[in-house]
Amino acid sequence: MLAPGTETPPLKQEAAYSIVVQVRPLQQHAFTVGGRLVHAGAVPADAVSVVSLADRPRSVMSGPLDAVQFYVPHALVDTVARENDVPPPSHLAWPRADRDPVAAGVVALLLPALAEPDPARAMFVEHTAMAFLAHALDRYGDGAATVRPVRSGLSPWQERRAREILHARFATALTIAEVAQACRLSPSYFAAAFRRSTGQSPHRYLSDLRITEAKRLMRETALPLAEVALLCGFGDQSYFTRAFSQAVGTSPGQWRRMNREGGGAH
């Protein structure tokens, strides 16, 4: 709980954006940018504010504070714009704290992974954050151009190289950036081109590899589920159970019993 009139410490003035998504309503928020008041009043849940840290934003707040902040360098915004064949915006700005259901949905996806950091989820977090940045560029940029989807997929050698890396390192904390670098592409362009070539996001493709290997280990060995989880890159058994149940429709333990009895899906 913030005491009435609590002022946030001055932020470092730099070439980066602060994108804040409100998880719960904020009772009172007085927001200045460059010394000018741009918002005064309550802030609803799912509201978004976007400001450049170069503009010296300051906040005075009251009440419970529950929000997620994205730090986005200006250079990253320019890179994403160029990759989508649109002019880089001169500015991203939305200080009025209006609701954005897309941003709220992204935060709802990210919060569980951020609450319990796990290297096994690195690619999911990275992919989701990049998708949110493309949305922010489209909605909060000052240009008229709209971010367009990547029209072409990976070249044959790029797709082959990406698959090789994903198959070889599915049990490690692999990131999109690492695979993209091997394909000589930026992470955001690679993710879109990979989906166009394979019909799946890199994160989904990697998850399917992990599930397939987990099924093999459960079918062919007597390894404990906790060990199966680690060998397949899930980090821990609880995450393995959630991911497997969501993908297959039954828990790992149930799947193993059904298989050993000669029934169930493979």
C-alpha positions as CSV (number, residue, x, y, z in Angstrom):
1,M,0.0,0.0,0.0
2,L,1.4,3.4,-1.0
3,A,0.9,6.3,1.4
4,P,-1.0,9.2,-0.1
5,G,1.3,11.4,-2.2
6,T,4.1,8.8,-2.5
7,E,6.4,10.0,-5.3
8,T,8.5,7.5,-7.3
9,P,12.2,8.1,-7.3
10,P,13.5,9.9,-10.3
11,L,14.2,7.6,-13.2
12,K,17.4,7.6,-15.2
13,Q,17.0,9.8,-18.3
14,E,17.8,7.5,-21.2
15,A,16.8,6.4,-24.7
16,A,14.2,3.8,-23.7
17,Y,10.5,3.5,-23.1
18,S,8.6,2.5,-20.0
19,I,5.4,0.6,-20.7
20,V,3.3,-0.1,-17.6
21,V,0.3,-2.4,-17.6
22,Q,-1.9,-2.0,-14.5
23,V,-2.9,-5.4,-13.0
24,R,-5.1,-3.9,-10.2
25,P,-6.7,-0.5,-10.1
26,L,-4.6,2.4,-8.6
27,Q,-6.5,4.8,-6.4
28,Q,-4.8,7.9,-7.4
29,H,-2.0,8.8,-9.9
30,A,-0.6,12.2,-10.8
31,F,1.7,11.8,-13.8
32,T,4.0,14.4,-15.3
33,V,6.2,14.2,-18.4
34,G,8.8,16.8,-18.9
35,G,7.3,18.8,-16.1
36,R,3.8,18.8,-17.7
37,L,0.9,17.1,-16.0
38,V,-0.6,14.6,-18.4
39,H,-2.8,12.5,-16.1
40,A,-4.5,13.0,-12.7
41,G,-6.9,10.5,-11.2
42,A,-7.6,6.9,-10.7
43,V,-6.1,4.2,-13.0
44,P,-8.3,1.2,-13.9
45,A,-7.1,-2.4,-14.1
46,D,-5.7,-3.3,-17.6
47,A,-4.8,0.3,-18.3
48,V,-1.5,1.1,-20.1
49,S,0.8,4.0,-20.0
50,V,3.7,4.4,-22.4
51,V,6.4,7.1,-22.0
52,S,10.0,7.7,-23.0
53,L,12.4,7.8,-20.1
54,A,14.2,10.6,-22.1
55,D,11.2,12.8,-21.3
56,R,11.8,12.7,-17.5
57,P,8.5,11.1,-16.3
58,R,7.5,11.5,-12.6
59,S,4.7,9.9,-10.7
60,V,2.9,10.6,-7.4
61,M,0.6,7.7,-6.4
62,S,-1.7,6.5,-3.6
63,G,-3.1,3.0,-2.8
64,P,-2.1,-0.5,-3.6
65,L,0.3,-0.7,-6.6
66,D,0.2,-3.9,-8.7
67,A,1.5,-3.4,-12.2
68,V,4.0,-4.8,-14.7
69,Q,6.6,-2.6,-16.3
70,F,8.3,-3.3,-19.6
71,Y,11.7,-1.7,-20.3
72,V,12.1,-1.2,-24.1
73,P,15.2,0.5,-25.6
74,H,14.4,2.9,-28.4
75,A,16.9,1.0,-30.6
76,L,14.8,-2.2,-30.2
77,V,11.6,-0.4,-31.4
78,D,13.5,0.9,-34.5
79,T,14.7,-2.7,-35.2
80,V,11.2,-4.2,-35.0
81,A,9.8,-1.4,-37.2
82,R,12.4,-2.0,-39.9
83,E,11.9,-5.8,-39.8
84,N,8.2,-5.2,-40.5
85,D,8.9,-2.7,-43.4
86,V,7.4,0.3,-41.6
87,P,9.1,3.5,-40.7
88,P,10.4,3.6,-37.2
89,P,8.1,5.8,-35.0
90,S,9.6,9.1,-33.9
91,H,7.9,8.4,-30.5
92,L,5.8,5.9,-28.6
93,A,3.5,7.6,-26.2
94,W,0.3,6.9,-24.4
95,P,0.3,8.5,-21.0
96,R,-3.5,8.6,-20.5
97,A,-3.7,5.2,-18.9
98,D,-6.5,3.8,-21.1
99,R,-7.5,0.1,-21.0
100,D,-5.8,-2.2,-23.5
101,P,-7.2,-5.8,-23.4
102,V,-4.3,-7.1,-25.5
103,A,-1.7,-5.9,-23.1
104,A,-3.7,-7.3,-20.2
105,G,-3.9,-10.7,-21.9
106,V,-0.1,-10.7,-22.4
107,V,0.5,-9.8,-18.8
108,A,-1.8,-12.6,-17.7
109,L,0.2,-15.0,-19.7
110,L,3.5,-13.8,-18.4
111,L,2.8,-13.4,-14.7
112,P,2.9,-17.1,-13.8
113,A,6.3,-17.5,-15.6
114,L,7.7,-14.3,-14.0
115,A,6.5,-15.3,-10.5
116,E,8.4,-18.6,-10.7
117,P,11.4,-18.0,-13.0
118,D,12.4,-21.1,-14.8
119,P,15.0,-21.4,-17.6
120,A,12.7,-24.0,-19.3
121,R,10.2,-21.1,-20.0
122,A,12.8,-18.7,-21.4
123,M,11.6,-19.1,-25.0
124,F,7.9,-18.7,-24.0
125,V,8.7,-15.4,-22.1
126,E,10.8,-14.1,-25.0
127,H,8.3,-15.0,-27.7
128,T,5.4,-13.4,-25.7
129,A,7.4,-10.2,-25.0
130,M,8.2,-9.8,-28.6
131,A,4.6,-10.2,-29.7
132,F,3.7,-7.5,-27.1
133,L,6.3,-5.2,-28.5
134,A,4.9,-5.5,-32.1
135,H,1.4,-4.7,-30.6
136,A,2.8,-1.7,-28.8
137,L,4.5,-0.4,-32.0
138,D,1.2,-0.7,-33.9
139,R,-1.0,0.8,-31.3
140,Y,1.2,3.4,-29.5
141,G,3.5,4.6,-32.3
142,D,2.9,8.0,-33.9
143,G,3.2,6.8,-37.5
144,A,0.3,5.9,-39.8
145,A,1.9,2.6,-40.9
146,T,0.7,-0.6,-39.4
147,V,3.0,-3.5,-38.5
148,R,2.6,-6.1,-41.2
149,P,3.1,-9.8,-40.8
150,V,6.2,-11.5,-42.2
151,R,5.3,-12.8,-45.7
152,S,8.1,-15.2,-46.3
153,G,9.3,-18.1,-44.3
154,L,12.8,-19.4,-43.5
155,S,15.1,-20.4,-46.4
156,P,15.8,-24.1,-46.6
157,W,19.1,-23.9,-44.9
158,Q,17.7,-21.7,-42.1
159,E,14.8,-24.0,-41.4
160,R,17.2,-27.0,-41.4
161,R,19.6,-25.2,-39.0
162,A,16.8,-24.1,-36.7
163,R,15.4,-27.6,-36.5
164,E,18.8,-29.1,-35.8
165,I,19.4,-26.7,-32.9
166,L,15.9,-27.3,-31.4
167,H,16.3,-31.0,-31.6
168,A,19.8,-31.0,-30.2
169,R,19.1,-28.6,-27.3
170,F,15.4,-29.1,-26.5
171,A,16.4,-30.1,-22.9
172,T,18.3,-26.9,-22.3
173,A,17.3,-23.3,-21.5
174,L,17.3,-22.4,-25.2
175,T,16.2,-18.9,-26.3
176,I,14.8,-17.6,-29.6
177,A,17.7,-15.2,-29.8
178,E,20.2,-18.1,-29.9
179,V,18.5,-19.9,-32.7
180,A,17.9,-16.7,-34.6
181,Q,21.5,-15.8,-34.4
182,A,22.5,-19.2,-35.9
183,C,20.0,-18.4,-38.8
184,R,21.5,-14.8,-39.2
185,L,18.2,-13.2,-38.3
186,S,16.8,-11.0,-35.6
187,P,14.7,-12.8,-32.9
188,S,11.4,-11.2,-33.9
189,Y,11.9,-11.8,-37.6
190,F,13.0,-15.4,-37.0
191,A,10.0,-16.2,-34.8
192,A,7.5,-14.9,-37.5
193,A,9.4,-16.7,-40.3
194,F,9.6,-19.9,-38.4
195,R,5.9,-19.9,-37.8
196,R,5.3,-19.3,-41.5
197,S,7.6,-22.2,-42.5
198,T,6.4,-24.8,-39.9
199,G,3.0,-23.7,-38.8
200,Q,4.1,-23.4,-35.2
201,S,5.9,-20.9,-33.0
202,P,9.4,-21.8,-31.9
203,H,8.1,-22.2,-28.4
204,R,5.3,-24.6,-29.4
205,Y,7.7,-26.6,-31.6
206,L,10.1,-26.9,-28.6
207,S,7.3,-27.9,-26.3
208,D,6.2,-30.6,-28.6
209,L,9.8,-32.0,-28.8
210,R,9.9,-32.1,-25.0
211,I,6.5,-33.8,-24.7
212,T,7.5,-36.4,-27.3
213,E,10.7,-37.2,-25.5
214,A,8.9,-37.4,-22.2
215,K,6.5,-39.9,-23.6
216,R,9.3,-42.0,-24.9
217,L,11.1,-42.0,-21.5
218,M,7.9,-42.9,-19.6
219,R,7.1,-45.7,-22.1
220,E,10.6,-47.2,-22.3
221,T,12.1,-46.6,-18.8
222,A,11.1,-46.7,-15.1
223,L,12.6,-43.3,-14.4
224,P,10.8,-41.2,-11.8
225,L,8.7,-38.4,-13.2
226,A,10.9,-35.8,-11.5
227,E,13.9,-37.1,-13.5
228,V,11.9,-37.3,-16.7
229,A,11.0,-33.7,-16.2
230,L,14.7,-32.6,-15.9
231,L,15.9,-34.7,-18.8
232,C,13.3,-33.2,-21.1
233,G,14.0,-29.6,-20.1
234,F,10.9,-28.8,-18.0
235,G,12.8,-27.6,-15.0
236,D,10.8,-29.3,-12.3
237,Q,8.0,-31.9,-12.0
238,S,5.2,-29.4,-11.3
239,Y,5.8,-27.5,-14.5
240,F,6.2,-30.8,-16.4
241,T,2.8,-32.0,-15.1
242,R,1.1,-28.7,-16.0
243,A,2.6,-28.6,-19.5
244,F,2.0,-32.3,-20.2
245,S,-1.6,-32.2,-19.0
246,Q,-2.4,-29.2,-21.1
247,A,-0.8,-30.7,-24.2
248,V,-2.0,-34.3,-23.8
249,G,-5.2,-34.0,-21.8
250,T,-4.0,-36.3,-18.9
251,S,-1.3,-36.2,-16.3
252,P,2.1,-37.8,-16.9
253,G,1.4,-40.4,-14.2
254,Q,-2.0,-41.4,-15.8
255,W,-0.5,-41.5,-19.3
256,R,2.3,-43.8,-18.1
257,R,-0.2,-46.2,-16.4
258,M,-2.5,-46.2,-19.5
259,N,0.5,-47.0,-21.8
260,R,1.8,-49.8,-19.7
261,E,-1.6,-51.3,-19.7
262,G,-1.7,-51.2,-23.5
263,G,-4.3,-48.4,-23.7
264,G,-4.3,-44.6,-24.2
265,A,-3.0,-42.3,-26.8
266,H,0.6,-42.3,-28.0
